[in-house]
Amino acid sequence: MEAGVLTVKGQKESETKTEKEGYKRVERTSGSFYRRFSLPDSADGEAINAKCKNGVLEIVIPKREAVKPKRINVTSEE
């Protein structure tokens, strides 16, 4: 993540083999990809977590804790 934008990059590859009498055929495809997501200001970029299970990518983007206002006591000097 950089400047409020989350970038997900990946590469996919596949291979198909066919064997019949008299010939063999192998077809290969590959390619890379990326996706970019603009995140809101409330997203906590330091706590982003990702995992991949059974070909499914899960990305967890927690929200930041709300910023609490700071209270300042003012005393009067007379």
ABEGO torsion letter per residue (X at the ends): XBGGBBBBBBBBBBBBBBBBBGBBBBBBBBEBBBBBBBBBAABBAAABBBBBBGGBBBBBBBBBBBBBBBBBBBBBBX
